[in-house]
Structure formats: structure tokens, C-alpha cells
Amino acid sequence: MDKTKIKNIFWDVDGVLADLNYAYFHFLTGHPKYRDQYADLKWEQLPEVLPIVPEYGALELKTHPEQGAEMDRDFCADQSYFRNRPLYPSVIEVLKELDALGYRQLTMSATFDVEAKTAYLNDILAPVTDFLTIECVKHGEFMHDTAKIDRLRECYEKYQLNPEETILVDDRIYNQYAAIDSGAHPVRLRCEFTSDLPEELAWIPEFKNVAEVRDWLVAG
């Protein structure tokens, strides 16, 4: 990838701009249906409760062995938990810096409740919505369906973007394939609970936070 040709950045939200793991932890330990079961849950035990599926590469409520689908529905239905995913440090500052440098920035967030997720994003990202385009797409039955690929292609056409001049910054492994299949360049964010990329994707650049992505981009 020639970084000097990158003009557009699609930011995934959960696990990239916002801390979904924080929301999951407080949901499991605080929701009336689950708090007795997980009252003693420690932060570092999250992967024991939500086993990381290889194609996901990160925590998902749906991966709980017995209650995954139910947990996911309950999480999405309760806005006090659904919206309890704070932005990671420096996100607003980094997005403003990249805007000043001329990058076109969009979010690309897949969800089961587009209306609720869009409202949350407009709220938490309010300081940058004057330049940040917010796009949400509804998941299909499975997290790793073609929804994100299709929406990326729609956005290229809608906003007249060249995918070869575009990166998708995402933590989920299946979305690295989405970026590639849509013609864009994949970039991966890692947190303490993400698993390694498969060998065939080991060439993808990985970073710990958005500030590292900024530094990598501007280094040329």
C-alpha cells in the first residue's frame, strides 16, 4: 500500500473508536438478568465468558455458548447498556487532526438496530459530525455476512470515493476480508482481547489505538 495515496478513512466504531468491551463488562455484571451469575466477574475473565471465535477475532455477546442470542437481544434492547461504550482516549483529537490534514472520514458500523446505533453515534461523536460521515448497516443473521462489503461499495459510489484510496480501520477479522473484497486497504486495531490474524492476513498493519494509525499515515 502506498500511504501517500490514501485520502479516505472508514473507521469502525466498536473496538476502534469506542470501547465495546467496557459495555459488555458492565452489561454482564449489572443487567438484572445476568448480574447474579456474573457478580464476581473480573475484567480479564471476559474472554472466558465470551469465547473469541476465530473469524471474529474479538469479543462478541453472541459467542456465549448458551445465552449468546438472548444476551445480544437484551443488550440491544436496553439503551443504558447499549450506549455505555465510551470513546477511547484521544479519538476526537485524532479525528480533528486528520480532518485538518485533508482526509475524508466516515464511520462504518454494523448493528442490529440501525436507528439506535445512529442516534448513539451522533451523540457521542457530536464534536466531529461537522466533517465525519456516519454510516450504519444492519447485520444479517450472522455477523460475518456481506452487509459491510455491500455498504462499503454503496458508500464508494454515494460519496464518489476511490476504494484504492481508502482504508478501513477495524478490529474484527471478518471485516478485514470485507475491506479487501470491496477494493479498499485493511488496517487492524488491537486491544487486549483481540486474537491474532490468520497467517494469510498477517501482512495487514496492526495498531493499538487511533493515534498510532494517525502516526502511521502521516509518516508517509
C-alpha positions, 0 to 999 in steps of 0.5 A: 500500500502506498500511504501517500495515496490514501485520502479516505478513512472508514473507521469502525466504531466498536473496538476502534473508536469506542470501547465495546468491551467496557459495555459488555463488562458492565452489561454482564455484571449489572443487567438484572438478568445476568448480574447474579451469575456474573457478580464476581466477574473480573475484567480479564475473565471476559474472554472466558465468558465470551469465547473469541471465535476465530473469524471474529477475532474479538469479543462478541455477546453472541459467542456465549455458548448458551445465552449468546442470542438472548444476551445480544437481544437484551443488550440491544434492547436496553439503551443504558447498556447499549450506549455505555461504550465510551470513546477511547482516549484521544479519538476526537483529537485524532479525528480533528487532526486528520480532518485538518490534514485533508482526509475524508472520514466516515464511520462504518458500523454494523448493528442490529438496530440501525436507528439506535446505533445512529442516534448513539453515534451522533451523540457521542461523536457530536464534536466531529459530525461537522466533517465525519460521515456516519454510516450504519448497516444492519447485520444479517443473521450472522455477523460475518455476512456481506452487509459491510462489503455491500455498504462499503461499495454503496458508500464508494459510489454515494460519496464518489470515493476511490476504494484504492484510496481508502482504508478501513480501520477495524478490529474484527477479522471478518471485516478485514476480508470485507475491506479487501473484497470491496477494493479498499486497504485493511488496517487492524486495531488491537486491544487486549482481547483481540486474537491474532490474524490468520497467517494469510492476513498477517501482512495487514498493519496492526495498531493499538489505538487511533493515534498510532494509525494517525502516526502511521499515515502521516509518516508517509 
